[in-house]
Amino acid sequence: MTDSNSSVPDGIVYLGYVEKTHGLKGGLRVRLFQGYGTPDVPVGTVILLNGSRHLTVKRCTYGGDSRFNLTFREICSRDDAEELRNGSIYISRDEADAKLGFIPLYNFAGLEIISRGCRMRIVDVEPAGVNPMLLVENNENRFHVPVILVMNEGSIDWKKKVIELDLPEGLEELQL
């Protein structure tokens, strides 16, 4: 479910999308794909809309179910906000690490899982549902690994882009 319609620079991850406008002063209702942690987007956080337009968070209210109401310094009216409907939201990995109270799900794409000496690559993220899944590839085999399993049982080295985790026996054989 990666947002491959936009080309974005290295070090930028897909965070979510704009669902609709919110209020008369240009607020946006957004869905952000959270991996783990406290739902919060602090004032001053800079996001990229559609991979190029920089917006600075002025206010954030968590609405539940990965939905947030955000207002931005650069948007002053509902008309300005309406143009952003359905836009893709990105954030730099550095900004996510420094400011967000949660790990964006798409930070996991491209990492490797090392399980019992075998190296596997996370090729995509599937954020839908209560338990988001990582799509993992091992040789020609693709299978899902729950994010909650990685967070509870794994050891993540973000700098080396490696997760050490003993996957349950038979997980690789489960049908997609």
N, C-alpha and C positions, 0 to 999 in steps of 0.2 A: 504494500500500500504506500510505497514511497511516492512522493510528489515529483514525478520525473518530467513534468511539463516545463518546469523552469530550470535554467542552468544557474547554479549558485557556486560561489567560490569554495575552495577547500576550507575546512574549519567552520562551516556553517551547517546547521542541522535543521531539518523540518520540525516545527514545533506544533503546528495545527493550522486552523483556517478560520476565517471570519464567517459567522453564520448570518448575522443581521445587524442592523443598527440598533442602538439602545439609547433612548432619551433624545431630547431636543438639542443638546450641545455637542453631538458628535461622538457619543460613546459607541462602542462595538461589543456585541455579544460574540465571544470566540470559543472555540473548542480547542483545548490544548491537550496533547497526548502526553500524559504524565506516566513516568515509570515507577517512581518510588519517592516518598518523602512528603513534605507538607505542601499543600496547594497554596502557593503565593507567588505573585509577580510583583516585586517591590517597586516603589516609586523610583524613577530614574533608570529602570531597565530599558535598554535599547533593543528593539526588534527590527527585523527587516520584513517589509511587506512585499510579497511577490519577488523576493530576492534582491531588491534594490532600494526601495524607499525606507529610509530610517525613520522610526517613530519612537518617541520616548514616553514611557508610561507615566501618567500623571496620577492615576488612581486605579485601584484594582479591587474588585469585589468577587469573591468566589461564590458561584451559584450552584455548586454541586454537580456531580456527574461529569467532571472534567470541563465544565463550562465556567467562563469568567466574563464579567463585564469590565471592560477596560476603557479608560479615557486617555487621550494622548495630548501632549503639548502642541503638536503640530496640526491637530484637527479641532476646528472651532464650531462646526455646524453639522446638523443632520445631513444636509446636502453633500458636504465634503465626505462624510462617513459613508453615505449611500454608495458612492463610487467604489468603495473598498469591499463591498459585499462579495462573498465567495473567494476573496483573496487568500493566498497562502502565506502563512506566518513562519518566518525563520528566525533563528538566533545564533549568534556565534557561540562556539563551545566555551570560549573564555568567559563570555557574558553569562552563559548558563551556569558555569561553575561558580562564578563570583556572586551572582545575584539571586538565582532561583532557589527556592526551598525544596525543589524536587528535581529529579533527573529526567530530562526529556527522553521519551522512548526511543527516538531516532538516534540518540547518542550510541545506542547499542549496534546499529548497522555498521558493518565493517570490522567489528571486533572478532577475535578468535576465541573459541572455547577449547580448552585443553582438558580432556577427560580420559583418565587412565592411559596417558601417553599419546593419545590420538588428537590431532589438531583439526578442528572444524571451524567453518567460517559462518558468521551471522550475515545473511544476505538481505534480509528485510525484516520489517516489524509489522505486526498485525495488531493495531491498537484497539479494535472493537471488542466490546464485551467487558465483563467484570475482571477477567484474567487475561491481560494482553499476552501475546505470544511472539516469540522470536522465531523466524524461519531460518533454520540452520542447514548448511550443506556440508556433507561429508562424502567426498568423491562424487558419485552420481546420485546419491541418496539425499532427499530433502525431508526434513521433519520439523515438528514444532517443539520448542522448549518454553515452558511458562516463565514469564519474567519473575514471578514470585519465587520460583525455585532458584533462579539465579541469585536473587537478592538475599534469600534466606540461607542458602547452602553454599553459594559460590564465593570466591575471592576475586574481586575485580581490581585490575591494575589499569587505570584509565590512560596513564602515560604510555605504557607498553601495548595498550589495546588488546589485553588478554584477560580472559576469565578462566580461573581454575575451578573446575566443578566435576565431581563424579556423578555423571548422569545415571539415572536408574536403568537397570538392565532392560533391554527390549524397547526403549523409547525410540530408537532409530528406526525400528521396524513398523511403528504405528503409521497407518495410512493417513495422508493429508485429506 
